[in-house]
Amino acid sequence: MTEQPPLLRIGLTGGIGSGKSTVLQMLADLGAATIDADAVSRAVTAPGGAAIPALRERFGPAAIAADGSLDRPRMRELAFADAAARADLEAIIHPLVGAALREQEQAARAQGKRCLVFDIPLLVESARWRNEFDQVLVVDCSPGTQVARVMARSGLDEAQVRAILAAQASREQRLAAADLVICNDGLTLDELKQEVRQAAMSFGL
């Protein structure tokens, strides 16, 4: 039986407006397997998703939106106000997300991929991810750059964007968690590609 090649597991994170999604796509273009943890989480709470029956049983029909998906605004408010509810919510969703991530990881191994990049927006904020990866890659930029980018693409005003930033891990916390940093401040797209290429080489791509 042929032994599977070692698979380097990279946790990719960065604040809103940092360019993390662009970096993820560039790594994919260079041959990395990629997993969007948020997309997996959304899938298990979408209409017909694996988490919906247990969520309905635990939190009642009011937790389910008219389209059959999890009522995210309602559950966010409940989880924020009630630690026990938050724990129950996580106890339902996290195992399902974990199982889906493991399936995708096994698929990457079966394809002989050498590097698997997990896009984890709240990697630093959530203790459950800390020991999951061989390395943590942080896409960094100044808060001013984040604000300008998000305002340009979203139509939110500065106060709204800064409120989002305040709810995320600080720049210092992300940098402290990083094994490798890509500074995406003032770079052209070609310059960013070069930075990503350098990171990819260190991952064996």
Phi and psi in degrees as GROMACS dihedral restraints (atoms count N, CA, C in turn):
[ dihedral_restraints ]
;  ai    aj    ak    al  type     phi  dphi    fc
    3     4     5     6     1   -73.1    20    10
    4     5     6     7     1   129.6    20    10
    6     7     8     9     1   -74.4    20    10
    7     8     9    10     1   136.8    20    10
    9    10    11    12     1   -68.6    20    10
   10    11    12    13     1   143.8    20    10
   12    13    14    15     1   -67.8    20    10
   13    14    15    16     1   153.1    20    10
   15    16    17    18     1   -62.5    20    10
   16    17    18    19     1   142.9    20    10
   18    19    20    21     1  -116.5    20    10
   19    20    21    22     1   116.8    20    10
   21    22    23    24     1   -80.9    20    10
   22    23    24    25     1   126.1    20    10
   24    25    26    27     1  -104.2    20    10
   25    26    27    28     1   115.4    20    10
   27    28    29    30     1  -110.8    20    10
   28    29    30    31     1   129.1    20    10
   30    31    32    33     1   -95.1    20    10
   31    32    33    34     1   119.4    20    10
   33    34    35    36     1  -105.0    20    10
   34    35    36    37     1   129.4    20    10
   36    37    38    39     1  -147.2    20    10
   37    38    39    40     1   171.2    20    10
   39    40    41    42     1   170.4    20    10
   40    41    42    43     1   153.7    20    10
   42    43    44    45     1   -70.0    20    10
   43    44    45    46     1   167.2    20    10
   45    46    47    48     1   -56.8    20    10
   46    47    48    49     1   135.6    20    10
   48    49    50    51     1    80.1    20    10
   49    50    51    52     1     7.0    20    10
   51    52    53    54     1   -79.5    20    10
   52    53    54    55     1   -21.2    20    10
   54    55    56    57     1    98.2    20    10
   55    56    57    58     1    17.2    20    10
   57    58    59    60     1   -58.6    20    10
   58    59    60    61     1   -43.6    20    10
   60    61    62    63     1   -64.5    20    10
   61    62    63    64     1   -36.5    20    10
   63    64    65    66     1   -65.4    20    10
   64    65    66    67     1   -43.0    20    10
   66    67    68    69     1   -62.8    20    10
   67    68    69    70     1   -41.9    20    10
   69    70    71    72     1   -58.5    20    10
   70    71    72    73     1   -44.4    20    10
   72    73    74    75     1   -65.2    20    10
   73    74    75    76     1   -38.7    20    10
   75    76    77    78     1   -64.3    20    10
   76    77    78    79     1   -40.1    20    10
   78    79    80    81     1   -64.8    20    10
   79    80    81    82     1   -39.0    20    10
   81    82    83    84     1   -62.2    20    10
   82    83    84    85     1   -41.6    20    10
   84    85    86    87     1   -63.0    20    10
   85    86    87    88     1   -26.2    20    10
   87    88    89    90     1   -89.8    20    10
   88    89    90    91     1     1.8    20    10
   90    91    92    93     1   112.1    20    10
   91    92    93    94     1     0.7    20    10
   93    94    95    96     1   -76.4    20    10
   94    95    96    97     1   144.7    20    10
   96    97    98    99     1   -78.8    20    10
   97    98    99   100     1   144.0    20    10
   99   100   101   102     1  -131.9    20    10
  100   101   102   103     1   146.5    20    10
  102   103   104   105     1  -132.7    20    10
  103   104   105   106     1   128.0    20    10
  105   106   107   108     1   -97.4    20    10
  106   107   108   109     1   101.7    20    10
  108   109   110   111     1   -63.2    20    10
  109   110   111   112     1   -34.0    20    10
  111   112   113   114     1   -64.2    20    10
  112   113   114   115     1   -40.7    20    10
  114   115   116   117     1   -64.5    20    10
  115   116   117   118     1   -38.3    20    10
  117   118   119   120     1   -64.0    20    10
  118   119   120   121     1   -44.3    20    10
  120   121   122   123     1   -61.9    20    10
  121   122   123   124     1   -41.7    20    10
  123   124   125   126     1   -64.2    20    10
  124   125   126   127     1   -36.6    20    10
  126   127   128   129     1   -65.4    20    10
  127   128   129   130     1   -39.8    20    10
  129   130   131   132     1   -73.9    20    10
  130   131   132   133     1   -15.6    20    10
  132   133   134   135     1  -111.3    20    10
  133   134   135   136     1    11.5    20    10
  135   136   137   138     1   -79.8    20    10
  136   137   138   139     1   170.3    20    10
  138   139   140   141     1   -53.8    20    10
  139   140   141   142     1   127.1    20    10
  141   142   143   144     1    79.6    20    10
  142   143   144   145     1     2.8    20    10
  144   145   146   147     1   -67.6    20    10
  145   146   147   148     1   157.7    20    10
  147   148   149   150     1   -62.7    20    10
  148   149   150   151     1   -25.1    20    10
  150   151   152   153     1   -85.9    20    10
  151   152   153   154     1   -15.5    20    10
  153   154   155   156     1   -61.2    20    10
  154   155   156   157     1   -46.0    20    10
  156   157   158   159     1   -59.0    20    10
  157   158   159   160     1   -44.9    20    10
  159   160   161   162     1   -68.1    20    10
  160   161   162   163     1   -35.3    20    10
  162   163   164   165     1   -66.7    20    10
  163   164   165   166     1   -41.0    20    10
  165   166   167   168     1   -64.9    20    10
  166   167   168   169     1   -41.7    20    10
  168   169   170   171     1   -65.6    20    10
  169   170   171   172     1   -40.9    20    10
  171   172   173   174     1   -78.5    20    10
  172   173   174   175     1   -42.7    20    10
  174   175   176   177     1  -108.7    20    10
  175   176   177   178     1    -5.6    20    10
  177   178   179   180     1    87.9    20    10
  178   179   180   181     1   167.5    20    10
  180   181   182   183     1   -62.2    20    10
  181   182   183   184     1   -23.1    20    10
  183   184   185   186     1   -65.9    20    10
  184   185   186   187     1   -18.0    20    10
  186   187   188   189     1   -79.1    20    10
  187   188   189   190     1   -10.5    20    10
  189   190   191   192     1  -107.6    20    10
  190   191   192   193     1   128.4    20    10
  192   193   194   195     1   -72.4    20    10
  193   194   195   196     1   169.9    20    10
  195   196   197   198     1   -60.5    20    10
  196   197   198   199     1   -29.1    20    10
  198   199   200   201     1   -84.9    20    10
  199   200   201   202     1     1.6    20    10
  201   202   203   204     1    93.3    20    10
  202   203   204   205     1     0.2    20    10
  204   205   206   207     1   -92.6    20    10
  205   206   207   208     1   169.2    20    10
  207   208   209   210     1   -63.1    20    10
  208   209   210   211     1   133.0    20    10
  210   211   212   213     1   -77.2    20    10
  211   212   213   214     1    89.1    20    10
  213   214   215   216     1   -62.1    20    10
  214   215   216   217     1   -45.4    20    10
  216   217   218   219     1   -59.6    20    10
  217   218   219   220     1   -42.3    20    10
  219   220   221   222     1   -64.9    20    10
  220   221   222   223     1   -44.3    20    10
  222   223   224   225     1   -70.4    20    10
  223   224   225   226     1   -33.8    20    10
  225   226   227   228     1   -62.3    20    10
  226   227   228   229     1   -42.4    20    10
  228   229   230   231     1   -65.9    20    10
  229   230   231   232     1   -42.5    20    10
  231   232   233   234     1   -65.9    20    10
  232   233   234   235     1   -44.0    20    10
  234   235   236   237     1   -65.8    20    10
  235   236   237   238     1   -34.4    20    10
  237   238   239   240     1   -67.5    20    10
  238   239   240   241     1   -36.4    20    10
  240   241   242   243     1   -87.4    20    10
  241   242   243   244     1   -21.4    20    10
  243   244   245   246     1  -134.3    20    10
  244   245   246   247     1   106.9    20    10
  246   247   248   249     1   -62.4    20    10
  247   248   249   250     1   -36.4    20    10
  249   250   251   252     1   -66.1    20    10
  250   251   252   253     1   -40.4    20    10
  252   253   254   255     1   -64.2    20    10
  253   254   255   256     1   -40.6    20    10
  255   256   257   258     1   -62.4    20    10
  256   257   258   259     1   -43.0    20    10
  258   259   260   261     1   -62.8    20    10
  259   260   261   262     1   -41.1    20    10
  261   262   263   264     1   -65.9    20    10
  262   263   264   265     1   -40.6    20    10
  264   265   266   267     1   -60.3    20    10
  265   266   267   268     1   -46.9    20    10
  267   268   269   270     1   -66.4    20    10
  268   269   270   271     1   -35.9    20    10
  270   271   272   273     1   -65.2    20    10
  271   272   273   274     1   -26.8    20    10
  273   274   275   276     1   -82.5    20    10
  274   275   276   277     1   -47.8    20    10
  276   277   278   279     1   -80.9    20    10
  277   278   279   280     1   -43.6    20    10
  279   280   281   282     1   -59.6    20    10
  280   281   282   283     1   -44.3    20    10
  282   283   284   285     1   -62.3    20    10
  283   284   285   286     1   -36.6    20    10
  285   286   287   288     1   -68.0    20    10
  286   287   288   289     1   -41.8    20    10
  288   289   290   291     1   -64.1    20    10
  289   290   291   292     1   -43.8    20    10
  291   292   293   294     1   -59.2    20    10
  292   293   294   295     1   -42.0    20    10
  294   295   296   297     1   -64.3    20    10
  295   296   297   298     1   -42.0    20    10
  297   298   299   300     1   -65.4    20    10
  298   299   300   301     1   -39.5    20    10
  300   301   302   303     1   -64.6    20    10
  301   302   303   304     1   -39.7    20    10
  303   304   305   306     1   -65.2    20    10
  304   305   306   307     1   -37.1    20    10
  306   307   308   309     1   -62.0    20    10
  307   308   309   310     1   -44.2    20    10
  309   310   311   312     1   -67.2    20    10
  310   311   312   313     1   -35.8    20    10
  312   313   314   315     1   -65.3    20    10
  313   314   315   316     1   -42.7    20    10
  315   316   317   318     1   -63.0    20    10
  316   317   318   319     1   -36.3    20    10
  318   319   320   321     1   -63.6    20    10
  319   320   321   322     1   -40.6    20    10
  321   322   323   324     1   -64.2    20    10
  322   323   324   325     1   -41.3    20    10
  324   325   326   327     1   -63.0    20    10
  325   326   327   328     1   -41.9    20    10
  327   328   329   330     1   -63.9    20    10
  328   329   330   331     1   -29.3    20    10
  330   331   332   333     1   -82.2    20    10
  331   332   333   334     1    -2.8    20    10
  333   334   335   336     1    76.8    20    10
  334   335   336   337     1    20.9    20    10
  336   337   338   339     1   -66.1    20    10
  337   338   339   340     1   146.2    20    10
  339   340   341   342     1   -99.0    20    10
  340   341   342   343     1   -16.8    20    10
  342   343   344   345     1  -143.4    20    10
  343   344   345   346     1   131.9    20    10
  345   346   347   348     1  -123.4    20    10
  346   347   348   349     1   121.1    20    10
  348   349   350   351     1  -107.6    20    10
  349   350   351   352     1   120.5    20    10
  351   352   353   354     1   -96.4    20    10
  352   353   354   355     1   119.7    20    10
  354   355   356   357     1   -83.6    20    10
  355   356   357   358     1   106.3    20    10
  357   358   359   360     1  -123.5    20    10
  358   359   360   361     1    94.0    20    10
  360   361   362   363     1   -56.1    20    10
  361   362   363   364     1   -38.7    20    10
  363   364   365   366     1  -106.4    20    10
  364   365   366   367     1    35.1    20    10
  366   367   368   369     1   -57.3    20    10
  367   368   369   370     1   -46.2    20    10
  369   370   371   372     1   -73.4    20    10
  370   371   372   373     1   -35.6    20    10
  372   373   374   375     1   -71.5    20    10
  373   374   375   376     1   -28.3    20    10
  375   376   377   378     1  -108.7    20    10
  376   377   378   379     1   116.6    20    10
  378   379   380   381     1   -63.1    20    10
  379   380   381   382     1   -21.8    20    10
  381   382   383   384     1   -65.4    20    10
  382   383   384   385     1   -19.5    20    10
  384   385   386   387     1   -94.1    20    10
  385   386   387   388     1   -14.1    20    10
  387   388   389   390     1   -55.0    20    10
  388   389   390   391     1   -40.6    20    10
  390   391   392   393     1  -103.2    20    10
  391   392   393   394     1    17.3    20    10
  393   394   395   396     1   -87.3    20    10
  394   395   396   397     1   -14.3    20    10
  396   397   398   399     1  -123.4    20    10
  397   398   399   400     1   153.5    20    10
  399   400   401   402     1   -74.0    20    10
  400   401   402   403     1   -36.0    20    10
  402   403   404   405     1  -145.9    20    10
  403   404   405   406     1   153.0    20    10
  405   406   407   408     1  -113.7    20    10
  406   407   408   409     1   124.6    20    10
  408   409   410   411     1  -107.5    20    10
  409   410   411   412     1   121.9    20    10
  411   412   413   414     1  -109.7    20    10
  412   413   414   415     1   129.7    20    10
  414   415   416   417     1   -93.9    20    10
  415   416   417   418     1   119.2    20    10
  417   418   419   420     1  -117.7    20    10
  418   419   420   421     1   147.6    20    10
  420   421   422   423     1  -160.8    20    10
  421   422   423   424     1   169.8    20    10
  423   424   425   426     1   -72.3    20    10
  424   425   426   427     1   152.8    20    10
  426   427   428   429     1   -56.1    20    10
  427   428   429   430     1   -36.5    20    10
  429   430   431   432     1   -61.4    20    10
  430   431   432   433     1   -40.0    20    10
  432   433   434   435     1   -66.3    20    10
  433   434   435   436     1   -41.5    20    10
  435   436   437   438     1   -57.9    20    10
  436   437   438   439     1   -48.0    20    10
  438   439   440   441     1   -60.1    20    10
  439   440   441   442     1   -46.8    20    10
  441   442   443   444     1   -62.2    20    10
  442   443   444   445     1   -43.8    20    10
  444   445   446   447     1   -65.2    20    10
  445   446   447   448     1   -45.2    20    10
  447   448   449   450     1   -68.8    20    10
  448   449   450   451     1   -39.6    20    10
  450   451   452   453     1   -61.0    20    10
  451   452   453   454     1   -39.7    20    10
  453   454   455   456     1   -67.1    20    10
  454   455   456   457     1   -33.7    20    10
  456   457   458   459     1   -97.3    20    10
  457   458   459   460     1   -19.2    20    10
  459   460   461   462     1  -113.2    20    10
  460   461   462   463     1   -21.4    20    10
  462   463   464   465     1    81.9    20    10
  463   464   465   466     1     1.1    20    10
  465   466   467   468     1   -73.0    20    10
  466   467   468   469     1   152.6    20    10
  468   469   470   471     1   -87.2    20    10
  469   470   471   472     1   173.8    20    10
  471   472   473   474     1   -61.4    20    10
  472   473   474   475     1   -41.9    20    10
  474   475   476   477     1   -61.7    20    10
  475   476   477   478     1   -40.1    20    10
  477   478   479   480     1   -65.5    20    10
  478   479   480   481     1   -41.7    20    10
  480   481   482   483     1   -67.4    20    10
  481   482   483   484     1   -41.8    20    10
  483   484   485   486     1   -66.7    20    10
  484   485   486   487     1   -29.7    20    10
  486   487   488   489     1   -66.2    20    10
  487   488   489   490     1   -38.8    20    10
  489   490   491   492     1   -64.0    20    10
  490   491   492   493     1   -44.3    20    10
  492   493   494   495     1   -60.2    20    10
  493   494   495   496     1   -39.8    20    10
  495   496   497   498     1   -65.5    20    10
  496   497   498   499     1   -26.6    20    10
  498   499   500   501     1   -84.4    20    10
  499   500   501   502     1   -11.3    20    10
  501   502   503   504     1   -96.0    20    10
  502   503   504   505     1   169.6    20    10
  504   505   506   507     1   -58.2    20    10
  505   506   507   508     1   150.0    20    10
  507   508   509   510     1   -74.1    20    10
  508   509   510   511     1   162.2    20    10
  510   511   512   513     1   -56.2    20    10
  511   512   513   514     1   -42.6    20    10
  513   514   515   516     1   -63.7    20    10
  514   515   516   517     1   -39.2    20    10
  516   517   518   519     1   -65.5    20    10
  517   518   519   520     1   -41.2    20    10
  519   520   521   522     1   -65.2    20    10
  520   521   522   523     1   -44.7    20    10
  522   523   524   525     1   -64.5    20    10
  523   524   525   526     1   -35.2    20    10
  525   526   527   528     1   -66.2    20    10
  526   527   528   529     1   -27.2    20    10
  528   529   530   531     1   -87.6    20    10
  529   530   531   532     1    -7.5    20    10
  531   532   533   534     1   -83.7    20    10
  532   533   534   535     1   138.9    20    10
  534   535   536   537     1   -90.8    20    10
  535   536   537   538     1   -28.2    20    10
  537   538   539   540     1  -145.4    20    10
  538   539   540   541     1   140.3    20    10
  540   541   542   543     1  -125.2    20    10
  541   542   543   544     1   133.5    20    10
  543   544   545   546     1  -108.1    20    10
  544   545   546   547     1   116.5    20    10
  546   547   548   549     1   -88.6    20    10
  547   548   549   550     1   107.1    20    10
  549   550   551   552     1  -103.6    20    10
  550   551   552   553     1    61.1    20    10
  552   553   554   555     1  -124.4    20    10
  553   554   555   556     1   116.7    20    10
  555   556   557   558     1    75.4    20    10
  556   557   558   559     1    15.0    20    10
  558   559   560   561     1   -92.8    20    10
  559   560   561   562     1   144.7    20    10
  561   562   563   564     1   -75.6    20    10
  562   563   564   565     1   168.2    20    10
  564   565   566   567     1   -61.6    20    10
  565   566   567   568     1   -39.6    20    10
  567   568   569   570     1   -65.5    20    10
  568   569   570   571     1   -38.6    20    10
  570   571   572   573     1   -66.5    20    10
  571   572   573   574     1   -38.7    20    10
  573   574   575   576     1   -64.3    20    10
  574   575   576   577     1   -40.2    20    10
  576   577   578   579     1   -59.1    20    10
  577   578   579   580     1   -38.8    20    10
  579   580   581   582     1   -65.7    20    10
  580   581   582   583     1   -40.8    20    10
  582   583   584   585     1   -62.7    20    10
  583   584   585   586     1   -42.4    20    10
  585   586   587   588     1   -66.4    20    10
  586   587   588   589     1   -38.7    20    10
  588   589   590   591     1   -61.1    20    10
  589   590   591   592     1   -40.3    20    10
  591   592   593   594     1   -63.1    20    10
  592   593   594   595     1   -43.6    20    10
  594   595   596   597     1   -62.7    20    10
  595   596   597   598     1   -43.1    20    10
  597   598   599   600     1   -61.6    20    10
  598   599   600   601     1   -36.6    20    10
  600   601   602   603     1   -62.9    20    10
  601   602   603   604     1   -38.4    20    10
  603   604   605   606     1   -69.4    20    10
  604   605   606   607     1   -19.8    20    10
  606   607   608   609     1   -90.0    20    10
  607   608   609   610     1    -0.3    20    10
  609   610   611   612     1    85.8    20    10
  610   611   612   613     1    16.8    20    10
